[in-house]
C-alpha cells in the first residue's frame, strides 16, 4: 500500500492499493490553500505542509486530528524540501527568503534573503551544498549551513523554474521558461543532455525510482516521459487541462499527476504567475 496526498485547504491522505485510490483521512488546520506537501525522508508517518496562511505544519498520520507543530513563516511559502537526514526543512517564500526549520525544535534556525527570484530548492547529495533555481535562468549553489555563495550555474535563457535530483543524487534536472529540460551531472556540474518537446515553460519535473525516466509538464496539454540518458521519448500522456504537478511512485513506474481545471488570465511565464486550483489526481502506469 502506498499513500498519496490531495490538497486544497485540507490535506487528504489517500491509499493506493489493488489499483485503486481510497481516501483514508484528512488533515485539517490550515486557513488558506495548501501550497506544498512533503513526506519525511525516512519516517513514513511524518509529513509537512505549507500554506498561503503563512504557516508550516507538521503532522503524524497516526494522530491526524491534530498537528505536531505549527510554525509561523515570513510571507507566503511556495516551495519546501526536506534535508536527506530529516533534520531540517527548507522553505522559500514569494519574497525570495529561504528559511531553515529544525525538525526537532520546530524553530527557524537560519534565513537567507536572496537578491534574485528563488524558485525550487534542494540539497546536494552530500548535503554540504544548497541549490536554488532562479529567475535569471541560473542555479545558485551555496555552502550549507553558512549559505555563502559558491557558484552560479547557467541553465536556461529565461526563468529556471524546476529543479529535481535523481533518487541517487548523481544527476539533477532543470526546467525553464525557454521550454528546455537540461540534465546535469551533479559531481561535475556539467550538462550531459538537453531536450525540448514541450512548447510552453516547463513547470514540473519528476524522476522515477531508478532515475532512468523523467516526467515533465507545462501548459501544453500533455505530460512528456523521456529516457534520461538520451532524451528519447518513452510516452506522451494527453491531459484535458495543463498539469501543474507530476510525481513518480517510489518503487514502481507509476506516475501521479494533478491537472488544473481553472483558466488563467495574462501571460503565464513562470511558476509564480500560475494560480493553483483544486484539480484531479490521476495515475498513469508503464
C-alpha positions as CSV (number, residue, x, y, z in Angstrom):
1,X,0.0,0.0,0.0
2,X,1.3,3.5,-0.9
3,X,-0.1,6.8,0.2
4,X,-0.8,9.9,-1.8
5,X,-1.9,13.4,-0.7
6,X,-4.6,15.6,-2.2
7,X,-4.8,19.2,-1.1
8,X,-6.8,22.4,-1.0
9,X,-7.2,24.0,2.5
10,X,-7.3,20.4,3.7
11,X,-4.6,17.7,3.1
12,X,-6.3,14.4,2.3
13,X,-4.4,11.2,2.7
14,X,-5.3,8.5,0.2
15,X,-4.0,4.9,-0.1
16,X,-3.2,3.2,-3.4
17,X,-3.9,-0.5,-3.2
18,X,-5.3,-3.0,-5.5
19,X,-5.1,-0.5,-8.4
20,X,-7.4,2.0,-6.6
21,X,-7.1,5.2,-4.7
22,X,-9.1,5.2,-1.5
23,X,-9.4,8.1,1.0
24,X,-8.1,7.4,4.5
25,X,-8.5,10.7,6.4
26,X,-8.0,14.4,6.2
27,X,-5.5,16.8,7.9
28,X,-7.4,19.9,8.8
29,X,-5.9,23.1,10.3
30,X,-4.7,25.4,7.5
31,X,-6.8,28.5,6.9
32,X,-5.9,29.0,3.3
33,X,-4.8,26.9,0.3
34,X,-2.1,24.3,0.9
35,X,0.8,25.0,-1.5
36,X,3.2,22.2,-0.8
37,X,3.3,18.8,0.9
38,X,6.4,16.8,1.7
39,X,7.0,13.4,3.4
40,X,9.8,12.9,5.9
41,X,12.7,11.2,4.1
42,X,12.7,8.2,6.3
43,X,9.7,8.2,8.6
44,X,6.5,7.3,6.6
45,X,4.2,8.6,9.3
46,X,5.5,12.2,9.2
47,X,4.7,14.9,6.7
48,X,4.9,18.6,6.4
49,X,2.6,21.1,4.7
50,X,2.9,24.8,3.9
51,X,0.0,27.2,3.1
52,X,-0.9,30.6,1.9
53,X,-1.9,31.2,5.6
54,X,1.8,31.7,6.3
55,X,2.3,28.6,8.4
56,X,4.4,25.4,8.2
57,X,2.6,22.5,9.8
58,X,4.0,19.1,10.8
59,X,1.7,16.1,11.0
60,X,1.8,12.5,12.3
61,X,-0.7,10.5,10.3
62,X,-1.1,8.1,13.3
63,X,-2.9,11.1,15.0
64,X,-4.3,13.0,12.1
65,X,-6.8,15.0,14.1
66,X,-4.1,17.4,15.4
67,X,-0.9,19.0,14.2
68,X,2.5,18.0,15.7
69,X,3.6,21.6,15.3
70,X,2.5,24.9,13.7
71,X,5.4,27.2,12.7
72,X,4.7,30.8,11.5
73,X,6.5,31.7,8.4
74,X,7.6,35.1,7.0
75,X,5.5,35.6,3.9
76,X,3.6,33.1,1.8
77,X,5.6,29.9,1.3
78,X,5.6,28.5,-2.2
79,X,8.4,25.8,-2.0
80,X,9.6,23.3,0.5
81,X,12.1,20.5,0.7
82,X,13.4,18.1,3.4
83,X,17.1,17.5,4.1
84,X,18.0,13.9,3.4
85,X,18.6,13.0,7.0
86,X,15.2,14.5,8.1
87,X,16.8,17.0,10.4
88,X,15.8,20.2,8.6
89,X,13.1,21.6,6.4
90,X,13.9,24.4,3.9
91,X,11.1,26.7,2.8
92,X,11.1,29.5,0.3
93,X,8.5,32.3,0.2
94,X,7.3,34.7,-2.5
95,X,9.6,37.4,-1.2
96,X,12.6,35.2,-2.1
97,X,13.5,34.4,1.5
98,X,14.7,30.9,2.2
99,X,14.3,29.7,5.8
100,X,15.6,26.6,7.5
101,X,13.5,24.9,10.2
102,X,14.9,22.4,12.7
103,X,12.6,19.4,12.7
104,X,13.1,18.5,16.4
105,X,12.8,22.0,17.9
106,X,10.3,23.4,15.4
107,X,12.4,26.6,15.3
108,X,13.7,28.6,12.4
109,X,17.5,28.2,12.7
110,X,18.7,30.4,9.8
111,X,17.4,32.5,6.9
112,X,18.7,33.8,3.6
113,X,17.2,36.8,1.9
114,X,18.1,36.3,-1.8
115,X,18.6,39.2,-4.2
116,X,17.2,37.2,-7.0
117,X,14.0,35.3,-7.7
118,X,14.1,31.9,-5.9
119,X,12.0,29.1,-7.4
120,X,12.7,25.4,-6.4
121,X,15.2,24.4,-3.8
122,X,17.2,21.3,-2.9
123,X,20.2,19.9,-1.0
124,X,23.1,18.3,-2.8
125,X,23.9,14.6,-2.5
126,X,26.5,15.2,0.3
127,X,24.2,17.8,1.9
128,X,27.1,20.3,2.1
129,X,25.6,22.5,-0.6
130,X,22.2,24.0,-1.2
131,X,20.7,24.6,-4.6
132,X,18.2,27.3,-5.7
133,X,16.7,27.6,-9.2
134,X,16.3,31.3,-10.1
135,X,14.5,33.8,-12.2
136,X,17.7,34.7,-14.0
137,X,18.0,31.3,-15.6
138,X,20.7,30.0,-13.3
139,X,21.0,27.5,-10.4
140,X,22.6,29.3,-7.5
141,X,24.7,26.9,-5.3
142,X,25.6,27.9,-1.7
143,X,27.6,26.2,1.1
144,X,25.4,24.7,3.8
145,X,24.8,25.7,6.5
146,X,26.8,29.0,6.0
147,X,24.8,29.8,2.8
148,X,27.8,31.5,1.3
149,X,27.6,31.6,-2.5
150,X,29.8,29.1,-4.2
151,X,28.8,29.0,-7.9
152,X,26.1,30.2,-10.3
153,X,25.4,27.6,-12.9
154,X,23.9,28.8,-16.1
155,X,21.0,26.6,-17.0
156,X,18.4,28.5,-19.1
157,X,18.0,31.6,-21.2
158,X,14.9,32.5,-19.3
159,X,13.5,31.7,-15.8
160,X,14.8,28.4,-14.3
161,X,11.6,27.1,-12.8
162,X,12.2,23.5,-11.8
163,X,15.0,21.7,-10.0
164,X,14.9,17.9,-9.3
165,X,17.6,15.3,-8.3
166,X,17.6,11.7,-9.2
167,X,17.0,9.4,-6.2
168,X,20.7,8.5,-6.1
169,X,21.6,12.3,-6.4
170,X,24.0,11.6,-9.3
171,X,22.1,13.8,-11.7
172,X,19.7,16.7,-11.5
173,X,17.3,18.2,-14.0
174,X,16.2,21.8,-14.6
175,X,13.2,23.0,-16.5
176,X,12.9,26.6,-17.7
177,X,10.6,29.2,-19.3
178,X,12.6,28.6,-22.5
179,X,10.8,25.2,-22.7
180,X,14.1,23.3,-22.3
181,X,14.9,20.4,-20.0
182,X,18.6,20.1,-19.0
183,X,20.2,17.1,-17.3
184,X,23.4,17.8,-15.2
185,X,26.0,15.6,-13.7
186,X,25.9,16.6,-10.0
187,X,29.5,15.9,-9.3
188,X,30.9,17.7,-12.4
189,X,28.1,20.3,-12.8
190,X,28.2,19.6,-16.5
191,X,25.2,19.4,-18.7
192,X,25.0,15.9,-20.1
193,X,21.8,16.1,-22.0
194,X,19.2,18.7,-23.1
195,X,16.0,18.3,-25.0
196,X,12.7,20.1,-25.7
197,X,9.4,18.7,-26.9
198,X,7.1,21.0,-24.9
199,X,6.2,24.4,-26.3
200,X,5.5,26.2,-23.0
201,X,7.6,26.8,-19.9
202,X,8.4,23.6,-18.0
203,X,6.6,23.8,-14.7
204,X,7.1,20.4,-13.1
205,X,9.6,17.5,-13.2
206,X,9.9,14.1,-11.6
207,X,12.4,11.3,-11.9
208,X,11.2,7.7,-11.5
209,X,12.6,5.4,-8.8
210,X,15.7,4.3,-10.6
211,X,16.5,7.7,-12.2
212,X,16.1,6.4,-15.8
213,X,12.9,8.2,-16.6
214,X,12.0,11.8,-16.3
215,X,8.4,13.1,-16.5
216,X,7.8,16.8,-17.3
217,X,4.8,19.0,-17.6
218,X,4.0,22.5,-18.8
219,X,0.9,24.4,-20.1
220,X,0.9,22.0,-23.0
221,X,-1.9,19.6,-22.6
222,X,0.5,16.6,-22.4
223,X,3.0,15.1,-20.0
224,X,6.2,14.0,-21.6
225,X,8.1,11.0,-20.4
226,X,11.7,10.6,-21.6
227,X,14.8,8.4,-21.1
228,X,17.2,10.4,-19.0
229,X,20.3,9.1,-20.9
230,X,19.2,10.0,-24.4
231,X,16.2,12.3,-24.1
232,X,14.3,9.9,-26.3
233,X,10.5,10.0,-25.8
234,X,9.1,7.0,-24.0
235,X,5.5,8.1,-23.7
236,X,3.2,11.1,-24.0
237,X,0.2,11.4,-21.7
238,X,-2.6,13.6,-23.0
239,X,-4.4,15.8,-20.5
240,X,-7.6,17.7,-20.5
241,X,-6.0,20.6,-18.6
242,X,-2.4,21.5,-18.0
243,X,-0.6,19.5,-15.3
244,X,1.0,21.5,-12.5
245,X,2.4,18.6,-10.6
246,X,3.9,15.2,-11.5
247,X,5.3,12.6,-9.1
248,X,6.6,9.0,-9.6
249,X,5.9,6.2,-7.2
250,X,8.9,5.5,-5.0
251,X,9.4,1.9,-6.3
252,X,7.2,1.4,-9.4
253,X,6.8,3.0,-12.8
254,X,3.5,4.6,-11.7
255,X,3.1,8.3,-12.2
256,X,0.7,10.5,-10.3
257,X,-0.2,13.9,-11.7
258,X,-2.5,16.8,-11.0
259,X,-4.2,18.8,-13.7
260,X,-5.5,22.3,-13.2
261,X,-9.2,22.9,-14.1
262,X,-9.0,26.7,-13.9
263,X,-8.4,29.0,-16.8
264,X,-5.7,31.6,-16.2
265,X,-5.5,35.2,-17.4
266,X,-2.4,37.0,-18.5
267,X,0.8,35.7,-19.8
268,X,1.9,32.9,-17.5
269,X,5.6,32.8,-17.9
270,X,6.8,31.0,-14.8
271,X,5.7,29.3,-11.6
272,X,4.7,32.3,-9.6
273,X,2.2,33.6,-12.1
274,X,0.2,30.4,-12.1
275,X,-2.7,30.3,-9.7
276,X,-3.2,26.8,-8.5
277,X,-6.7,25.5,-8.1
278,X,-8.2,22.2,-6.9
279,X,-7.6,19.7,-9.6
280,X,-7.8,16.0,-10.2
281,X,-5.2,13.4,-9.1
282,X,-4.7,10.9,-11.9
283,X,-2.4,7.8,-12.3
284,X,-0.5,6.5,-15.3
285,X,1.4,3.3,-15.4
286,X,4.2,2.0,-17.7
